[in-house]
């Protein structure tokens, strides 16, 4: 099993709009496709020294090729959507992960 982790930091003023967009548009769109089985949305519970809030989404898939395919086919479009809607104030980074074990 593989995880595709996306960590996003944003200004608190954008939090409600971003969260609504993620829950109602972005995550459902990715789950409708052929890429991911599930998604877990979390809020990082650490006070950021630079201010703002941080969230993560972990998408699950059985195949590493799914993550590679997303990078190749849709990553630029997804990032452009994010930039168009929220501008430079939302910073995201992506990390592909392989699950070694769950205990």
Secondary structure, DSSP 4 states (H G I P E B T S, - for coil): -EEEEEEEEE-GGGHHHHHHHIIIIIHHHHHHTTS-SEEEEEE--S--TT-SEEEEEEEEES-HHHHHHHHHHTHHHHHHHHHHHHGGG-EEEEEEEE-----
